[in-house]
Amino acid sequence: MDDKDADSSMTGAEGKVCPLPAPALRAPGPPLLHVLYFAYAADAKSLPRQITLAQRLRAAKVSLSFRGDTMDHEARWNARYRAAGDDYLFGIEPNHFLARRAHLFQDGHTALSVADGEGRNSVWLAEQGLKVTAVEISPIAVAKARKLAAGRGVEVNFAVVDLLAPDWPPAAAENAFDWVVAIFIQFANASERPRQFAAMKQATRPGGRILLQGYTPRQLEYKTGGPPFVENLYTPEILRAAFPDWTFEELVEYEDEIAEGSGHRGRSALIGMVARKAQA
Ligand SMILES: C[S@@+](CC[C@H](N)C(=O)[O-])C[C@H]1O[C@@H](n2cnc3c(N)ncnc32)[C@H](O)[C@@H]1O
């Protein structure tokens, strides 16, 4: 599936694309009950069962709404990175919002790059002299990231990690990092986001900072990258509410032409944040 971060078709665990005839499954007439239907759980095998279930619900006058993504993050992202072969889906250059802030990063700082993908950002941070840990759910992406780091002659401590796992971060990573860097981590929907942000906050040391780059809802018009679900996207209000006791050093909403591999390309509606955790 193209991340444009996902689209209105589905890729199953076997990589088959299954268009879901979503509008055809909507219930006619007034609904008796409303069900949130998890369209992205379907793959080639389970799609017929899902359609039958949806048709039965429709016959029972149950209205359905569709939202993405119960298919697990690891399988979906592995499929994407595998499909890219030797190419780097988001390129090998650092994200621009990050790279333009090189002056903020000092030799010897520690950084955690979350959902690091194929390593373009963690490798760049290591090249700035930081001690970098990178966590990412896809082992295929991490293998590519290791190759990138070796080729550029830097060390990064890579780990395959589910950022949403309830036991992450481990005690050793709590309050540990000067920087937590989170570039395009909008795989998380609105109900997953609190867990995701909580893990990032826990990993930041008192007085440390999070640098975050994402898309705003306006990106749904551009379709040049990012998930197609408005609930996954950020507004300044969402970010301010998510970090109530943090100091915002920057919170900018802007548009730019970006060229990050084949995954993120073209005019984009972006948001960038640098926020500092209170001293203990
Ligand atoms: C749009 S990509 C961005 C990758 C990288 N940050 C970059 O900018 O090149 C989103 C990344 O989130 C990773 N991801 C998805 N779910 C995750 C999870 N639960 N825990 C950790 N990483 C996850 C994906 O595998 C993918 O590499």
The ligand as an SDF file (V2000), in Angstrom:
LIG
                    3D

 27 29  0  0  0  0  0  0  0  0999 V2000
    5.7970    7.5680    7.3750 C   0  0  0  0  0  0  0  0  0  0  0  0
    6.9840    6.4270    8.0150 S   0  0  0  0  0  0  0  0  0  0  0  0
    8.2360    7.5450    8.6030 C   0  0  0  0  0  0  0  0  0  0  0  0
    9.5640    6.8960    8.8130 C   0  0  0  0  0  0  0  0  0  0  0  0
   10.6540    7.8430    9.2910 C   0  0  0  0  0  0  0  0  0  0  0  0
   10.3110    8.5240   10.5130 N   0  0  0  0  0  0  0  0  0  0  0  0
   11.0060    8.8360    8.2250 C   0  0  0  0  0  0  0  0  0  0  0  0
   10.6010   10.0100    8.3570 O   0  0  0  0  0  0  0  0  0  0  0  0
   11.6700    8.4670    7.2650 O   0  0  0  0  0  0  0  0  0  0  0  0
    6.1990    5.8550    9.5160 C   0  0  0  0  0  0  0  0  0  0  0  0
    7.0070    4.8180   10.2480 C   0  0  0  0  0  0  0  0  0  0  0  0
    6.3420    4.4150   11.4370 O   0  0  0  0  0  0  0  0  0  0  0  0
    6.6590    3.0430   11.6660 C   0  0  0  0  0  0  0  0  0  0  0  0
    5.6970    2.4790   12.6270 N   0  0  0  0  0  0  0  0  0  0  0  0
    4.3950    2.1840   12.3920 C   0  0  0  0  0  0  0  0  0  0  0  0
    3.8170    1.6920   13.5110 N   0  0  0  0  0  0  0  0  0  0  0  0
    4.7860    1.6990   14.4710 C   0  0  0  0  0  0  0  0  0  0  0  0
    4.7930    1.3170   15.8460 C   0  0  0  0  0  0  0  0  0  0  0  0
    3.6810    0.8570   16.4320 N   0  0  0  0  0  0  0  0  0  0  0  0
    5.9500    1.4100   16.5360 N   0  0  0  0  0  0  0  0  0  0  0  0
    7.0820    1.8830   15.9250 C   0  0  0  0  0  0  0  0  0  0  0  0
    7.1280    2.2640   14.6370 N   0  0  0  0  0  0  0  0  0  0  0  0
    5.9860    2.1890   13.9120 C   0  0  0  0  0  0  0  0  0  0  0  0
    6.5650    2.4470   10.2850 C   0  0  0  0  0  0  0  0  0  0  0  0
    7.1470    1.1840   10.1730 O   0  0  0  0  0  0  0  0  0  0  0  0
    7.2590    3.5300    9.4650 C   0  0  0  0  0  0  0  0  0  0  0  0
    8.6360    3.2780    9.3770 O   0  0  0  0  0  0  0  0  0  0  0  0
  1  2  1  0
  2  3  1  0
  2 10  1  0
  3  4  1  0
  4  5  1  0
  5  6  1  0
  5  7  1  0
  7  8  2  0
  7  9  1  0
 10 11  1  0
 11 12  1  0
 11 26  1  0
 12 13  1  0
 13 14  1  0
 13 24  1  0
 14 15  1  0
 14 23  1  0
 15 16  2  0
 16 17  1  0
 17 18  1  0
 17 23  2  0
 18 19  1  0
 18 20  2  0
 20 21  1  0
 21 22  2  0
 22 23  1  0
 24 25  1  0
 24 26  1  0
 26 27  1  0
M  CHG  2   2   1   9  -1
M  END
$$$$
